Amino acid sequence: MAALPDPLAPDGLERLAQFFSSAGLWRAVLAVSLLSLWPVCALVLCADAQVRGAAPPAAGGLLVALRAYPQALLAALLFTVVVAAGLTLLLIPGIYLAGALQLWMVALLLQRAGALRSLRASWQLVYARWWRSNTQVALILLGGLGAAALLSLIAGGVVQLADSILHFDPALQRAAALGVALLVNFVAAPAYSVALLVSYHDLQRGQGS
């Protein structure tokens, strides 16, 4: 965010295009994606313990998630390749595959399955119930994103009001914007893990009945 050019500057749009096409940005995106997989797995474990009324996992699930990280990384790579191939060939198969395989993380962590088995487990659970599963996930995600958007609006308004009174310098403005973004992500981030977990348990119950 600190390196993001101002689009309103005279050469802002050109610099913005260069920024988004820079190798450094995409290396940072890749690094963040790889690192964020670990705490997201931990979130799934903590949310599952909360749902079952069990004791939370040690160290907030980070230790278990770390042990599962190599298989999770492989599964995430396979998921990305398969969905990207489906989207490249035809849009609809890619969307279907994304919905059918998206429960791999929950299956991997709760079933202690490997990468391939977790993708297969997701496919078997979602098969013939694709709309049910993905509607649940979409509704929970929308709820989380809606709460995050409301928080962003309130926090942004507070920052703007404070800026108009105290006249922050540019560095402090960037720090305030980053603080708001972190706060919003703190609210929005668990929504995806919870959505996958709810769908997984719902489909498991349906499979057993």
Backbone torsions as a table, in degrees:
resi	resn	phi	psi	omega
1	MET	NA	-36.0	-179.9
2	ALA	-65.7	-29.6	-178.4
3	ALA	-88.8	-4.7	-176.5
4	LEU	-69.2	122.0	-179.3
5	PRO	-68.2	155.8	176.9
6	ASP	-80.4	115.9	-177.6
7	PRO	-67.5	-15.6	-178.8
8	LEU	-88.4	-7.0	176.9
9	ALA	-68.0	159.8	-177.9
10	PRO	-51.4	-43.5	179.0
11	ASP	-108.2	26.5	-173.3
12	GLY	-61.6	-44.9	-177.2
13	LEU	-65.5	-40.0	178.8
14	GLU	-64.8	-44.6	179.2
15	ARG	-66.3	-33.6	178.4
16	LEU	-65.4	-42.3	178.2
17	ALA	-63.4	-41.1	177.9
18	GLN	-64.6	-37.9	-179.7
19	PHE	-62.3	-46.4	-176.8
20	PHE	-73.9	-18.6	177.3
21	SER	-99.0	3.8	-176.9
22	SER	-77.1	145.2	178.8
23	ALA	-65.5	-34.4	-179.1
24	GLY	-60.8	-40.9	179.6
25	LEU	-62.4	-46.5	-175.8
26	TRP	-72.5	-28.4	172.2
27	ARG	-65.5	-39.8	178.1
28	ALA	-65.7	-41.5	178.6
29	VAL	-61.8	-43.5	178.9
30	LEU	-62.8	-43.4	-179.8
31	ALA	-63.0	-44.4	179.2
32	VAL	-63.6	-40.7	179.5
33	SER	-62.1	-44.2	-179.3
34	LEU	-66.2	-41.8	-178.3
35	LEU	-72.5	-35.3	-175.8
36	SER	-72.0	-19.2	179.6
37	LEU	-61.2	-34.9	-178.7
38	TRP	-64.9	-55.9	179.2
39	PRO	-66.3	-28.2	177.2
40	VAL	-65.7	-41.2	175.3
41	CYS	-61.0	-40.9	178.3
42	ALA	-63.8	-37.9	177.4
43	LEU	-60.8	-41.5	178.6
44	VAL	-60.7	-45.1	-179.7
45	LEU	-63.8	-42.6	179.5
46	CYS	-66.7	-42.0	179.2
47	ALA	-64.3	-39.0	178.7
48	ASP	-64.4	-42.0	177.6
49	ALA	-62.3	-38.4	179.2
50	GLN	-65.3	-42.7	-179.3
51	VAL	-63.4	-41.0	-176.8
52	ARG	-83.8	-5.1	-177.6
53	GLY	70.8	22.7	-178.5
54	ALA	-92.9	169.2	177.0
55	ALA	-67.5	141.0	180.0
56	PRO	-63.8	148.2	179.6
57	PRO	-65.2	154.5	-178.3
58	ALA	-59.3	141.9	178.0
59	ALA	55.2	36.5	178.0
60	GLY	63.8	25.8	179.0
61	GLY	81.7	-2.2	-175.2
62	LEU	-68.5	-33.1	-180.0
63	LEU	-68.8	-46.2	177.9
64	VAL	-64.2	-42.4	180.0
65	ALA	-63.1	-34.6	179.0
66	LEU	-66.9	-39.5	178.1
67	ARG	-66.0	-33.5	-179.9
68	ALA	-84.9	-6.1	-172.1
69	TYR	-58.4	-44.7	-179.7
70	PRO	-58.2	-45.2	178.6
71	GLN	-68.2	-36.2	177.7
72	ALA	-64.2	-39.8	179.0
73	LEU	-64.3	-42.8	178.4
74	LEU	-64.9	-43.4	179.7
75	ALA	-63.8	-41.2	178.5
76	ALA	-62.8	-39.2	178.4
77	LEU	-65.3	-45.5	178.9
78	LEU	-62.9	-43.2	178.6
79	PHE	-58.8	-46.5	-178.5
80	THR	-63.4	-43.7	-178.9
81	VAL	-64.3	-45.9	-177.9
82	VAL	-64.6	-46.2	-179.3
83	VAL	-66.9	-40.7	178.6
84	ALA	-62.9	-39.5	177.5
85	ALA	-63.9	-41.5	178.2
86	GLY	-64.7	-39.4	178.6
87	LEU	-69.4	-33.7	-179.6
88	THR	-71.3	-42.5	-178.7
89	LEU	-70.2	-56.2	178.1
90	LEU	-150.1	141.0	-174.5
91	LEU	-62.5	-45.7	-174.0
92	ILE	-62.5	-47.2	176.9
93	PRO	-58.2	-36.9	178.7
94	GLY	-63.6	-43.3	178.7
95	ILE	-64.5	-41.9	179.8
96	TYR	-63.3	-44.7	-179.5
97	LEU	-63.9	-39.6	178.7
98	ALA	-60.1	-42.5	179.6
99	GLY	-72.2	-34.8	-176.6
100	ALA	-76.6	-27.4	-174.9
101	LEU	-105.9	-0.4	-170.3
102	GLN	-70.5	-14.5	-179.8
103	LEU	-86.7	10.6	-176.5
104	TRP	-58.7	-37.2	-176.1
105	MET	-65.8	-42.3	179.2
106	VAL	-66.1	-43.9	178.8
107	ALA	-62.1	-40.9	-178.8
108	LEU	-63.3	-41.4	-175.5
109	LEU	-81.2	-39.9	-175.3
110	LEU	-86.4	-31.8	178.6
111	GLN	-93.9	-2.0	-175.3
112	ARG	52.8	39.3	-178.6
113	ALA	-89.2	159.8	174.6
114	GLY	-80.2	-174.8	-175.3
115	ALA	-62.1	-52.7	-177.3
116	LEU	-67.0	-41.4	-179.5
117	ARG	-65.6	-35.4	179.4
118	SER	-68.5	-38.6	176.0
119	LEU	-65.7	-41.0	178.2
120	ARG	-65.2	-39.7	179.3
121	ALA	-63.3	-40.7	177.3
122	SER	-62.2	-44.5	179.6
123	TRP	-60.4	-44.4	-178.4
124	GLN	-66.6	-36.0	179.1
125	LEU	-70.0	-43.5	-173.2
126	VAL	-82.2	-22.9	-176.6
127	TYR	-52.7	129.4	-179.4
128	ALA	70.7	-1.1	176.9
129	ARG	-132.4	33.3	-175.7
130	TRP	-60.3	-46.4	-176.9
131	TRP	-65.8	-40.3	179.5
132	ARG	-61.2	-49.6	-177.9
133	SER	-62.3	-48.6	-174.2
134	ASN	-75.1	-25.7	173.5
135	THR	-67.0	-43.1	177.3
136	GLN	-59.7	-49.2	-178.6
137	VAL	-60.7	-43.9	-177.9
138	ALA	-64.0	-41.7	-178.2
139	LEU	-66.0	-42.3	179.2
140	ILE	-67.1	-40.9	177.8
141	LEU	-62.2	-42.6	178.8
142	LEU	-62.0	-38.9	177.4
143	GLY	-62.9	-44.7	178.9
144	GLY	-65.4	-42.8	179.5
145	LEU	-68.2	-34.7	177.1
146	GLY	-64.5	-43.1	177.3
147	ALA	-63.6	-39.9	179.1
148	ALA	-66.2	-39.3	179.2
149	ALA	-65.0	-40.2	177.6
150	LEU	-63.9	-43.6	177.8
151	LEU	-62.8	-40.6	179.0
152	SER	-62.1	-40.9	179.5
153	LEU	-63.2	-45.2	-179.1
154	ILE	-67.3	-48.7	-178.4
155	ALA	-64.8	-39.5	177.7
156	GLY	-63.4	-39.6	177.4
157	GLY	-63.9	-40.3	178.4
158	VAL	-64.0	-43.2	179.6
159	VAL	-64.1	-42.2	179.3
160	GLN	-63.9	-41.3	178.5
161	LEU	-63.5	-44.2	178.9
162	ALA	-64.4	-37.6	179.7
163	ASP	-65.6	-40.1	-179.6
164	SER	-67.3	-26.4	-179.9
165	ILE	-88.9	-44.0	-172.1
166	LEU	-97.9	-14.5	179.1
167	HIS	55.1	70.6	-180.0
168	PHE	-62.6	148.4	171.9
169	ASP	-78.8	164.5	-175.5
170	PRO	-54.3	-39.4	-179.5
171	ALA	-63.3	-40.9	179.7
172	LEU	-70.7	-34.0	175.9
173	GLN	-62.1	-43.4	178.0
174	ARG	-64.2	-40.6	179.2
175	ALA	-63.7	-39.8	178.8
176	ALA	-66.4	-41.4	178.4
177	ALA	-63.3	-41.1	178.6
178	LEU	-65.6	-38.7	177.7
179	GLY	-62.4	-42.0	177.2
180	VAL	-63.2	-43.6	-179.7
181	ALA	-61.9	-41.6	178.7
182	LEU	-65.2	-40.6	178.9
183	LEU	-63.3	-43.6	179.6
184	VAL	-64.0	-43.5	179.2
185	ASN	-65.3	-32.3	178.3
186	PHE	-62.7	-34.1	178.6
187	VAL	-81.2	-41.4	-173.3
188	ALA	-79.3	-31.5	-171.9
189	ALA	-57.6	-43.5	-177.9
190	PRO	-68.2	-16.4	-174.7
191	ALA	-59.4	-42.2	-177.3
192	TYR	-66.1	-43.9	179.1
193	SER	-62.0	-44.8	-179.9
194	VAL	-64.6	-40.6	-179.7
195	ALA	-61.6	-45.8	179.1
196	LEU	-63.7	-40.5	-178.5
197	LEU	-66.1	-43.6	178.8
198	VAL	-60.5	-46.9	179.9
199	SER	-63.0	-42.0	-179.2
200	TYR	-60.2	-50.5	-178.3
201	HIS	-66.1	-36.6	177.9
202	ASP	-63.2	-45.6	179.8
203	LEU	-68.7	-33.2	176.9
204	GLN	-64.1	-42.3	178.2
205	ARG	-64.0	-42.6	179.0
206	GLY	-63.6	-33.6	179.7
207	GLN	-70.8	-32.7	-177.9
208	GLY	-81.5	-18.6	-177.1
209	SER	-85.5	NA	NA
